[in-house]
Amino acid sequence: MAVSLSAAVLLGVLVYVLWRYAGVSLWHIVICALFGFYLSSSTVGPHIANALHSVAIFLSRLHF
């Protein structure tokens, strides 16, 4: 739960920065959000969630 919330906040900030400073139109953002909802409800959704969870575990084990 905490990882998905952190990822959602990070991606939300990234989308805002792209919209504000890179000139991405609002329509592109809406289409990408709709595609994300569609993708998460498909059969690929659990695989994507597992991959993101594995990346989060890998990053948490890194020591700088």
C-alpha atoms as one frame of an Amber mdcrd trajectory, in Angstrom:
protein
   0.000   0.000   0.000   2.711   2.474   0.952   4.690   1.678  -2.199   1.711
   2.160  -4.503   0.800   5.428  -2.792   4.383   6.687  -3.084   4.503   5.663
  -6.743   1.185   7.412  -7.404   2.407  10.625  -5.775   5.728  10.480  -7.637
   4.018   9.877 -10.975   1.504  12.626 -10.235   4.305  15.097  -9.590   6.048
  13.963 -12.769   2.866  14.463 -14.809   2.412  17.948 -13.308   5.996  18.917
 -14.131   5.626  17.634 -17.692   2.355  19.499 -18.097   3.704  22.702 -16.614
   7.201  22.884 -18.086   7.445  20.484 -21.035   4.273  21.590 -22.759   2.427
  18.276 -22.594  -1.202  18.980 -23.383  -4.010  18.128 -21.021  -5.488  15.736
 -23.588  -2.312  13.639 -23.557  -2.492  13.420 -19.777  -6.148  12.352 -19.868
  -5.472   9.704 -22.525  -2.532   8.300 -20.535  -4.626   8.199 -17.354  -7.454
   6.381 -19.126  -4.971   3.938 -20.617  -3.560   3.308 -17.127  -7.017   2.523
 -15.741  -7.734   0.217 -18.666  -4.376  -1.512 -18.326  -4.744  -2.034 -14.578
  -8.104  -3.750 -15.040  -6.782  -6.066 -17.752  -5.014  -9.382 -17.252  -1.652
  -7.614 -17.425  -2.411  -5.484 -14.339  -1.278  -7.972 -11.676   1.959  -8.622
 -13.568   2.728  -4.916 -13.692   1.981  -4.597  -9.977   4.290  -7.527  -9.205
   7.063  -6.023 -11.331   6.755  -2.649  -9.580   6.780  -4.408  -6.216   9.955
  -6.270  -7.175  11.620  -3.018  -8.245  10.640  -1.407  -4.941  12.150  -4.312
  -2.994  15.334  -4.113  -5.078  15.647  -0.369  -4.482  15.047  -0.754  -0.761
  17.961  -3.187  -0.511  20.449  -0.792  -2.148  22.875   0.872   0.211  24.629
   4.055  -0.809
